[in-house]
Amino acid sequence: MGDDAFSKQFLETIAVSYTVASALITDPDDRVLLVKPHYRDDWLFVGGMVDKGESPHEGCAREIKEEIGLALPVGDLLLVDFIPQVPQIVDEPLTMYLFDGGVLDDPSRIRLQEEELADFGFFDLDEAAERAAYFNRPRIALGLEARRTGRAVYEPFTR
């Protein structure tokens, strides 16, 4: 077997996943910012798929700018999550990064990407979890805790 064939055969055994980067943004009252896409019934963190050639924190910064029109600094990594599959999105695994997007003092600065997003809101922990997509529900409390303690969390998704 030639080197190219061996390399191809070897690479076919390596796990591959899509990358998602999102931001945990709160208001001064520690309420979590979620956005409501037109195409979903549930609410999401600000963020999305990382483009080829981007690092997760670069993708997060781009998504913040695109979705809410703000150039916020992307802070510390709060959480890494592995989801084996989200059939409504992709049939491959997702590796999800949640970064600290900081505290937004003035929500009137938000300019929603109207083509994709219908609404936004700041919600306390319980209401945020109630509105959030099932795969984001545990991330809300874990992200807030990671921000409070300064210790990132690895949380493989379980239903």
C-alpha positions in Angstrom: 0.0 0.0 0.0 1.5 3.4 -1.0 1.8 6.3 1.3 -1.1 8.2 -0.2 -3.4 5.1 0.2 -2.3 4.6 3.7 -2.8 8.3 4.5 -6.3 8.2 3.0 -7.2 5.0 4.8 -5.9 6.4 8.1 -7.7 9.7 7.7 -11.0 7.9 7.2 -10.7 6.6 10.7 -10.2 10.1 12.3 -13.2 11.7 14.0 -14.4 14.8 12.2 -16.9 17.3 13.6 -18.5 20.6 12.6 -17.5 23.6 14.9 -19.9 26.0 16.5 -18.9 29.0 18.5 -21.3 31.0 20.6 -21.1 33.8 23.2 -22.6 34.0 26.7 -23.6 37.6 26.9 -25.5 39.0 29.9 -26.9 42.3 31.0 -25.8 43.9 34.4 -28.5 41.8 36.1 -26.9 38.6 34.9 -29.7 37.8 32.5 -28.6 35.8 29.5 -29.0 37.2 25.9 -30.7 34.8 23.6 -31.7 35.3 20.0 -34.8 33.9 18.2 -34.1 32.8 14.6 -36.9 32.9 12.0 -36.4 29.3 11.2 -36.6 27.8 14.7 -39.2 27.6 17.5 -36.5 27.8 20.2 -33.9 30.5 21.1 -30.1 30.3 20.8 -27.0 31.9 22.1 -25.5 34.5 19.7 -23.2 32.5 17.5 -23.1 29.8 14.8 -21.0 27.7 12.6 -17.3 28.4 12.3 -16.2 29.0 8.7 -13.3 27.2 7.1 -10.0 28.9 8.0 -11.4 30.5 11.2 -10.6 29.6 14.7 -13.5 29.2 17.1 -12.9 32.6 18.8 -12.7 34.3 15.4 -15.9 32.7 14.3 -17.6 33.8 17.5 -16.5 37.4 17.0 -17.8 37.3 13.4 -21.1 35.8 14.5 -21.6 38.4 17.2 -21.0 41.2 14.7 -23.3 39.6 12.1 -26.1 38.7 14.4 -26.3 41.7 16.8 -24.2 44.3 15.0 -21.7 44.7 17.8 -17.9 44.3 17.8 -17.6 42.8 21.3 -14.4 41.3 22.6 -14.5 37.5 22.8 -13.4 36.6 26.2 -12.4 33.4 28.0 -13.6 30.0 26.9 -16.3 28.9 29.3 -17.4 25.6 27.9 -16.7 22.9 25.3 -19.4 20.5 24.4 -19.5 17.6 22.0 -22.8 16.6 20.5 -22.8 13.3 18.5 -25.5 14.4 16.1 -28.2 17.1 15.7 -30.3 15.7 12.8 -32.1 19.1 12.3 -28.8 20.7 11.6 -26.2 18.2 10.4 -25.7 14.4 10.4 -22.2 14.7 11.8 -21.0 15.5 15.3 -20.8 19.1 16.5 -18.0 20.5 18.8 -19.4 23.5 20.5 -17.4 26.3 22.1 -19.1 28.8 24.4 -17.0 32.0 25.0 -17.6 34.8 27.5 -19.1 37.6 25.5 -19.2 39.9 28.5 -21.8 42.2 30.0 -23.8 44.4 27.7 -24.9 47.6 29.6 -27.0 49.1 26.8 -29.2 46.6 24.9 -30.4 49.5 22.6 -27.0 49.1 20.8 -28.1 45.7 19.4 -28.9 45.7 15.7 -30.4 42.3 14.8 -29.6 40.6 11.5 -33.2 40.7 10.4 -32.7 38.2 7.6 -32.0 35.5 10.1 -33.3 36.7 13.5 -36.8 37.7 14.6 -36.1 38.8 18.2 -33.7 39.0 21.1 -34.1 39.1 24.8 -32.3 39.0 28.2 -33.7 36.2 30.4 -33.0 34.9 33.9 -31.7 31.4 34.2 -35.1 29.6 34.4 -36.7 31.5 31.5 -33.6 31.2 29.3 -33.5 27.4 29.9 -37.2 27.3 29.1 -36.8 29.1 25.8 -33.5 27.6 24.7 -33.0 24.7 22.3 -32.7 21.4 24.1 -29.0 21.1 23.4 -28.4 24.6 24.9 -30.3 24.2 28.1 -27.5 22.8 30.3 -25.0 25.2 28.8 -26.7 28.2 30.3 -26.1 27.4 33.9 -22.7 25.8 33.2 -21.6 28.9 31.3 -22.7 31.2 34.1 -20.9 29.0 36.6 -17.7 28.8 34.5 -17.7 32.6 34.2 -18.2 32.9 38.0 -15.4 30.4 38.9 -13.0 31.2 36.1 -12.8 27.5 35.2 -13.9 26.2 31.8 -16.1 23.1 31.6 -16.1 20.2 29.2 -19.6 18.9 29.0 -20.3 16.1 26.5 -24.0 16.3 25.6 -26.4 13.7 26.9 -30.1 13.7 26.3 
